[in-house]
């Protein structure tokens, strides 16, 4: 059993404001963390282009959005340190790895499975709807925007990707910060996240929309914008978790302690 506080309908804007404040207080750590993952994204995207598979890059980048909450563990720890009045340093991320690492790994595995499902579905749609279509960016873009099969592929891919992203958001919106901050198991954290989405759908839909919009905006600037957007959203997600203030019942806590 998990209890949560109700939050204001305009809470997502406050989360962004507080997240920005955290990032500015720890700008060196936060932006360095963001640049690391942007560098990985650039390597993957560059590799796909060199292989003539540039059309697959959007699938890979959207897959990043599915697993981003798990990758933001270090930023949650920085916000936690700031909350405690500590000077934010990069060693906070390295030396204070969360005690519930097995539970974090379990929840991360769920997101990884969603990512794998998205890749498999994208490949299936491509083979069924557009077999033999060249995957170089120019011809594929022309095909997607001018041919009926291409438009169908684009629409179905967008709908399915949005559904998977919604599922990933529901199970992870506040789950990972909770695992960093509290001695709970992955199931309890997952239930807390899903409960927040179910009880306050308007707030969480607004938050999901802001995350999606900002991620797309960051991606539009050749991924460099993600070096700013990724840590900003991670810090903001910490404040979303603190705003909901989820707490597990005694039975959940005792089950976690025995895990």
C-alpha positions in Angstrom: 0.0 0.0 0.0 1.4 3.4 -1.0 0.1 6.8 0.0 0.7 10.0 -2.0 0.0 13.7 -1.5 -2.2 15.6 -3.9 -0.3 18.2 -6.0 -1.5 21.3 -7.7 -2.7 21.2 -11.3 0.1 23.6 -12.3 2.7 21.6 -10.4 4.7 20.6 -13.5 5.7 24.2 -14.1 7.0 24.4 -10.5 8.9 21.2 -11.0 10.7 22.7 -14.0 11.4 25.9 -12.1 12.9 24.0 -9.1 14.7 21.6 -11.5 16.3 24.6 -13.2 17.4 26.0 -9.9 19.0 22.7 -8.9 20.8 22.5 -12.3 22.2 26.0 -11.9 23.4 25.2 -8.4 25.2 22.1 -9.7 25.7 23.2 -13.3 29.2 21.6 -13.7 28.1 18.2 -12.5 24.7 18.3 -14.2 25.9 19.5 -17.6 28.8 17.1 -17.6 26.4 14.2 -16.9 24.2 15.4 -19.7 27.2 15.6 -22.1 28.2 12.1 -21.4 24.9 10.7 -22.6 24.7 13.1 -25.5 28.1 11.8 -26.6 26.8 8.3 -26.5 23.8 9.3 -28.5 26.0 11.1 -31.1 28.1 8.0 -31.5 25.1 5.8 -32.1 23.5 8.2 -34.5 26.8 8.7 -36.4 27.3 5.0 -36.6 23.9 4.5 -38.1 24.6 7.2 -40.7 27.9 5.7 -41.7 26.2 2.3 -42.2 23.6 4.0 -44.4 20.9 3.4 -41.7 20.2 7.0 -40.8 16.5 6.5 -41.1 16.6 4.3 -38.0 18.1 7.1 -35.9 14.7 8.4 -34.8 13.8 4.9 -33.5 17.1 4.8 -31.6 16.5 8.3 -30.2 12.9 7.6 -29.1 14.3 4.5 -27.5 16.5 6.7 -25.4 13.5 8.5 -24.1 12.1 5.1 -22.9 15.1 4.3 -20.7 16.1 7.9 -19.7 14.5 7.7 -16.2 16.9 4.9 -15.4 19.9 6.8 -16.8 19.1 9.8 -14.6 19.9 8.1 -11.4 23.0 10.2 -10.9 21.1 13.4 -11.3 18.6 12.3 -8.6 21.5 11.8 -6.3 22.7 15.3 -7.0 19.3 16.8 -6.2 19.2 14.7 -3.0 22.6 16.1 -2.0 21.5 19.7 -2.6 18.4 19.1 -0.5 20.7 18.0 2.3 22.7 21.2 2.0 25.8 19.5 0.6 28.1 20.9 -2.0 27.3 19.1 -5.3 30.3 17.2 -6.7 30.7 14.5 -9.3 31.8 12.0 -6.6 28.3 12.2 -5.2 27.2 10.2 -8.3 30.2 7.8 -8.1 30.7 7.2 -4.4 27.1 7.1 -3.2 25.5 4.5 -5.4 22.0 3.7 -4.1 21.7 0.8 -1.7 18.7 -0.5 -3.6 20.8 -1.3 -6.7 19.1 -4.6 -7.3 15.7 -3.0 -7.2 16.8 -0.2 -9.5 18.3 -2.9 -11.9 14.9 -4.7 -11.9 13.0 -1.6 -12.8 15.6 -0.7 -15.4 15.2 -4.1 -16.9 11.5 -3.5 -17.4 12.3 -0.3 -19.3 14.9 -2.2 -21.4 12.3 -4.7 -22.3 10.0 -1.9 -23.5 12.9 -0.6 -25.6 13.6 -4.0 -27.1 9.8 -4.4 -27.9 9.9 -1.0 -29.6 12.8 -2.0 -31.8 11.2 -5.3 -32.7 7.9 -3.6 -33.5 9.6 -1.0 -35.7 11.4 -3.7 -37.6 8.2 -5.7 -38.0 6.3 -2.7 -39.3 9.1 -1.9 -41.8 9.2 -5.4 -43.1 5.4 -5.7 -43.4 4.5 -2.3 -44.7 7.6 -1.2 -46.6 9.8 -4.1 -47.5 12.9 -3.2 -49.5 12.7 0.5 -48.7 16.2 2.2 -48.6 17.1 3.3 -45.1 19.3 6.2 -46.0 17.7 9.4 -44.6 16.8 11.2 -47.9 15.0 8.4 -49.8 13.3 7.2 -46.6 12.0 10.6 -45.7 10.6 11.1 -49.2 9.0 7.7 -49.0 7.4 8.4 -45.6 5.9 11.7 -46.6 4.7 10.9 -50.2 3.8 7.3 -50.4 0.6 5.8 -48.8 2.6 3.0 -47.3 5.2 5.4 -46.0 2.4 7.6 -44.4 0.9 4.4 -42.9 4.2 3.4 -41.5 4.8 6.8 -40.0 1.3 7.0 -38.4 1.4 3.5 -37.0 4.9 3.9 -35.7 4.0 7.2 -34.0 0.9 5.7 -32.3 2.7 2.6 -31.1 5.7 4.6 -29.9 3.4 6.9 -28.0 1.7 4.0 -26.3 5.0 2.5 -25.2 6.3 5.8 -24.1 3.1 6.3 -22.0 3.6 2.9 -20.4 7.2 3.7 -19.6 6.3 7.0 -18.2 3.6 5.6 -16.0 5.8 3.0 -14.4 8.9 5.3 -13.9 7.7 8.9 -13.5 8.5 8.9 -9.7 9.7 5.4 -9.2 13.5 5.8 -9.7 13.7 8.9 -7.4 11.8 6.9 -4.8 14.2 4.0 -5.1 17.2 6.4 -4.6 15.6 8.1 -1.6 13.7 5.4 0.2 14.3 1.8 1.3 11.6 0.3 -0.8 11.4 -2.4 -3.4 10.8 -1.9 -7.1 7.2 -3.0 -7.1 6.3 -0.5 -4.4 8.0 2.3 -6.4 6.3 1.2 -9.6 2.9 1.2 -7.8 3.6 4.6 -6.4 4.3 5.9 -9.9 1.3 4.3 -11.6 -0.9 5.5 -8.7 0.3 9.1 -9.2 -0.7 8.9 -12.9 -4.0 7.3 -12.2 -5.1 9.7 -9.4 -4.0 12.9 -11.1 -4.1 12.3 -14.8 -4.2 15.9 -15.9 -1.1 16.8 -13.9 0.8 13.8 -15.1 -0.3 14.2 -18.7 0.9 17.8 -18.6 4.2 16.6 -17.2 4.5 13.8 -19.9 3.7 16.4 -22.6 6.4 18.8 -21.3 9.0 16.0 -21.2 8.1 14.9 -24.7 8.2 18.5 -26.1 11.5 19.4 -24.4 13.1 16.2 -25.5 12.1 16.8 -29.1 13.3 20.4 -28.8 16.7 19.2 -27.5 17.0 16.6 -30.2 16.2 19.1 -32.9 19.4 21.0 -32.0 21.6 18.0 -33.2 21.3 16.4 -29.8 23.4 19.1 -28.1 20.3 20.5 -26.6 19.8 17.3 -24.7 22.9 18.1 -22.7 20.8 20.8 -21.1 17.3 19.2 -21.3 18.3 15.8 -19.9 19.7 16.9 -16.5 17.0 19.7 -16.3 14.2 17.2 -16.6 16.0 14.8 -14.2 16.2 17.4 -11.5 12.6 18.4 -12.2 11.6 14.7 -11.8 13.2 14.6 -8.4 11.0 17.5 -7.4 7.9 15.8 -8.9 8.7 12.8 -6.6 9.2 15.1 -3.6 5.9 16.9 -4.3 3.9 13.6 -4.3 5.8 12.5 -1.2 5.0 8.8 -1.7 5.3 6.6 1.4 5.0 2.8 1.7 2.9 1.1 4.4 4.5 -0.9 7.2 3.9 -4.1 5.3 5.5 -2.8 2.1 8.5 -1.5 4.1 9.0 -4.8 5.9 8.8 -6.7 2.6 11.4 -4.4 1.2 13.7 -4.9 4.2 13.6 -8.6 3.7 14.3 -8.4 -0.1 
